[in-house]
């Protein structure tokens, strides 16, 4: 597969990218037309069937046992009910972030316009990272890239440092806290970018915090996803929520 070789980066074995967006869209009945606060941050019951929950858990290779233990849930299908509390769990956060990544309309790389917040290097890195998937839209390219790269998703107890982390050797995504909607989607992209991107450095403004030494690392990808959503949305509430996220992250790209 020449495309994989052409765009191989770093010294890791290349991930075999396998699209799952289409299948999951079909199973779940989802379309990528959401780009509002209602969708991305408020709606938390997008899962209508056990099969849909199963599909997304399969996409992320979720270690179900670790989540049920950490979250004290009887089974994943409690998320189909009306109990809000079950969404304030690691599994609820992961599935909410996964849904928002799957369905938020981010357009195509051609429709993104340059801004101070999106370095051209990031766009070409996103293109290089996802080109072999032939996914027409940014959200499907990112969803397929994230789910192809993850070998396992586990739950763990919270730490002060990170809501989630990614172990590059085993390609294990570890979820330690609740991810919120589309902010969680951008965090998923951040974590997966660690697979071939650089790690973090200490921030120049705060030695206790982590930053990126360059524009197209994990924070650069996270920032780009938030900014692309902000460019696409016509919902002022969603735009304000995204801007709030963006302001927190932009200083971490040094
Ligand atoms: Zn990171």
Boltz pocket constraint, residues with backbone or C-beta under 6 A from the ligand:
constraints:
  - pocket:
      binder: B
      contacts: [[A, 190], [A, 191], [A, 194], [A, 200], [A, 218]]
      max_distance: 6.0
